[in-house]
Amino acid sequence: MDSIFERSATDTIITMDILNRKTLQTFSIIALAFIMTSCASRGGFQPLPPVKVITETVEVEIYAPPLPPEIALNDVDWKVITNTPCKPATGKKQINKDKWYYTTERFAYEEYFDEERQETRRRVQRDAENNRIELEHLTDGNGVIEVCGNLQQKIAEVEIMLDGDFVIFAMTPVGYEKMSANLQEIKRYIGQQKDIIYYYREATAPKGKEGWLEENKERQDNDKEAAEADNEQPATTEAPSVEETKSAFSIKSLLPNIGGKDD
């Protein structure tokens, strides 16, 4: 009897669980139908609006620093020295009290003032018969003095310029040609680099070529004004002495034997 009651209770619980599940499914179906009916009553399915792709060109301003100032080169004093040809000495030219050299001019010259050109010029002296006056050769104990090239003249000029002994940094004609070729190669490289810089500057300039040139000039002027303003500021420290500002390079330091007679 007890086993019959226990089985009936279990069967009742299972039956109630099945009824609950069916009831939940029924309510879910009714709710879904209600939602679909509501969507249909609002006019049906609304499609999404189409996606529009808009392309807009935005000009980007790229900063271009100003070009450096032009190159300022110093003049170089070239002296050509040779020991040929050899000619008889006809005179002596005194440069200063201690420096002189032999001259090899064949004829005598005189200075005169040219009224038309308003300058002092030289001309050959002539005798009463309008012949050129030829200079006599200088001699010493060994005969006629021979002067080969302009070596003695350049030695005297360089010693006066250095105020000391004769010292030069020589260069052969072949070395001079190589130096000229090297300078031309540097010039070519700089020119090609400049063309590349101009190309990219014009390509990225927002105002075109003329606008970039004006902007570059304006930036250069601003840099120049800023540098001048810095130079005009009063110094806060004492000016360095002459010994401190003296260049570390000099011919006398490179060659100690060069210098005045009193060194």
Residue pairs with C-beta under 8 A, 6 or more apart in sequence:
39 45
59 206
61 206
62 204
64 201
64 204
64 205
64 212
64 215
64 216
65 219
66 216
66 219
66 220
66 223
67 197
67 216
67 220
69 220
79 154
79 157
79 158
79 168
80 150
81 149
81 150
81 151
81 154
81 168
81 170
82 149
82 150
82 151
83 148
83 149
83 151
84 148
84 149
85 148
85 149
86 146
86 147
86 148
86 149
87 104
87 146
87 147
87 148
88 104
88 137
88 138
88 144
88 145
88 146
88 147
89 102
89 103
89 104
89 137
89 138
89 144
89 145
89 146
89 147
90 103
90 104
90 105
90 106
90 135
90 136
90 137
90 138
91 102
91 103
91 105
91 135
91 138
92 100
92 101
92 102
92 103
92 138
93 100
93 101
93 102
93 103
93 153
94 100
95 101
95 156
95 157
95 160
96 160
99 156
99 159
99 160
100 156
101 152
101 153
101 155
101 156
102 138
102 145
102 147
102 152
103 147
104 147
105 135
106 134
106 135
107 124
107 125
107 132
107 133
107 134
107 135
108 124
108 125
108 132
108 133
108 134
108 135
109 122
109 123
109 124
109 125
110 122
110 123
110 124
110 125
111 120
111 121
111 122
112 120
112 121
112 122
112 123
113 119
113 120
113 121
114 120
114 121
124 132
124 133
125 132
125 133
126 132
126 133
127 133
137 144
137 145
138 144
138 145
139 145
155 166
158 166
158 167
158 168
159 165
159 166
162 251
162 258
163 259
163 260
164 252
164 258
164 259
164 260
164 261
164 263
165 257
165 258
165 259
167 251
167 255
167 258
171 179
201 212
201 216
202 208
202 209
202 212
205 211
205 212
205 215
207 214
207 215
251 258
252 258
252 259
252 263
